[in-house]
């Protein structure tokens, strides 16, 4: 039996959620030998390592565990890619889970011989169990787009890696790996689609993403980590600006969208902690040197808050006033 699918799960201090995720990956109507779950224990300090060892001992034909020192989610995902044996590679985050039978359904219906990337959709729930997806969301779905991935990414935002299957040989042929320690999926997918894969994009709700996990890297307010994340976001801004300035590139709508997301998250992180003058000058000075540095909004934040964000880059005093206001009254991450 050939290995059809490798699912890579990067893990760091998620003992509360991990069994739910791993159990869901065992309910995909796929037999041992058809798929593997590669778990990268990225230096967890809680019971995550113990839980992984139990699953690997009980199901050695499905789970493969790699333990490494903490190096970040992108390094963990790259380690999984290196040893993956499946024809297709997918990703799951350990504080999320997958709808029962979803992988079997997607593999049989959409993973054709001439396809390089299959994209699907997701539910999202709050940590209190509230389902935030519209009521008629379903696993079964239709094709929204089929064709050149560059064109598809211009039409549809497809930033998340945990809603994709990637043909392993396509990733290998184009030497595609994760490069950023934070928001690496945004840049990774942009580079994938810039290689013009044959894409099928569907509206199947196969994945469940949980909001409100305060232990997530998205919520951590440790200042050294936040500064590293801001560096990663600035790299993303610079990368997208270089792309936009070059002639003949055909993913400029997607690049502008990615640029806006990187800028928006840069501000969110800047307000999450209080920067010193030197840190503010270094970070915001680098952003100001970019030809496009307007704070983008995702549709949930009022325009007046976008104005405050831009003012925060004008002077250190403005930054202190506005960041304190955000942390006290307005900040949502």
QUISULVEN-V388758 format. One record per residue. OMEGA is omega as a letter, one per 40 degrees, with the letter a starting at -180 (999 if undefined). Layout:
omega:OMEGA
omega:OMEGA
This chain:
omega:a
omega:i
omega:a
omega:a
omega:i
omega:i
omega:a
omega:a
omega:i
omega:a
omega:i
omega:i
omega:a
omega:a
omega:a
omega:a
omega:a
omega:a
omega:i
omega:i
omega:a
omega:i
omega:i
omega:a
omega:i
omega:a
omega:a
omega:i
omega:i
omega:a
omega:i
omega:a
omega:i
omega:a
omega:i
omega:i
omega:a
omega:a
omega:i
omega:i
omega:a
omega:i
omega:i
omega:i
omega:i
omega:a
omega:a
omega:a
omega:i
omega:i
omega:i
omega:i
omega:i
omega:a
omega:i
omega:i
omega:a
omega:a
omega:a
omega:i
omega:i
omega:a
omega:i
omega:a
omega:i
omega:i
omega:a
omega:i
omega:a
omega:a
omega:i
omega:a
omega:a
omega:i
omega:i
omega:i
omega:i
omega:i
omega:i
omega:i
omega:a
omega:a
omega:a
omega:a
omega:a
omega:i
omega:i
omega:i
omega:i
omega:a
omega:i
omega:i
omega:a
omega:i
omega:i
omega:i
omega:a
omega:i
omega:a
omega:i
omega:a
omega:a
omega:i
omega:a
omega:a
omega:a
omega:a
omega:a
omega:a
omega:a
omega:a
omega:a
omega:a
omega:a
omega:i
omega:a
omega:i
omega:i
omega:i
omega:a
omega:a
omega:i
omega:i
omega:a
omega:i
omega:a
omega:i
omega:i
omega:a
omega:i
omega:a
omega:i
omega:i
omega:a
omega:a
omega:i
omega:a
omega:i
omega:a
omega:a
omega:a
omega:i
omega:i
omega:a
omega:i
omega:i
omega:a
omega:a
omega:i
omega:i
omega:a
omega:a
omega:i
omega:a
omega:a
omega:i
omega:a
omega:a
omega:a
omega:i
omega:a
omega:i
omega:a
omega:i
omega:i
omega:i
omega:a
omega:a
omega:i
omega:i
omega:a
omega:a
omega:a
omega:i
omega:a
omega:i
omega:i
omega:a
omega:a
omega:i
omega:a
omega:a
omega:a
omega:i
omega:a
omega:i
omega:a
omega:a
omega:i
omega:a
omega:i
omega:a
omega:i
omega:i
omega:i
omega:i
omega:i
omega:a
omega:i
omega:i
omega:a
omega:i
omega:i
omega:i
omega:a
omega:a
omega:i
omega:a
omega:a
omega:i
omega:i
omega:i
omega:a
omega:i
omega:a
omega:i
omega:i
omega:a
omega:a
omega:a
omega:i
omega:a
omega:i
omega:i
omega:i
omega:i
omega:i
omega:i
omega:i
omega:i
omega:i
omega:i
omega:i
omega:i
omega:i
omega:i
omega:a
omega:i
omega:a
omega:i
omega:i
omega:i
omega:a
omega:a
omega:a
omega:a
omega:i
omega:i
omega:a
omega:i
omega:a
omega:i
omega:i
omega:i
omega:i
omega:i
omega:i
omega:i
omega:a
omega:i
omega:i
omega:a
omega:a
omega:a
omega:i
omega:i
omega:i
omega:i
omega:i
omega:i
omega:a
omega:i
omega:i
omega:a
omega:i
omega:i
omega:a
omega:i
omega:i
omega:a
omega:a
omega:a
omega:a
omega:i
omega:i
omega:i
omega:a
omega:i
omega:i
omega:a
omega:i
omega:i
omega:i
omega:i
omega:a
omega:i
omega:a
omega:a
omega:a
omega:a
omega:a
omega:a
omega:a
omega:i
omega:i
omega:i
omega:i
omega:i
omega:i
omega:i
omega:a
omega:i
omega:a
omega:i
omega:a
omega:i
omega:i
omega:a
omega:a
omega:a
omega:a
omega:a
omega:i
omega:i
omega:i
omega:a
omega:a
omega:a
omega:a
omega:a
omega:i
omega:i
omega:999
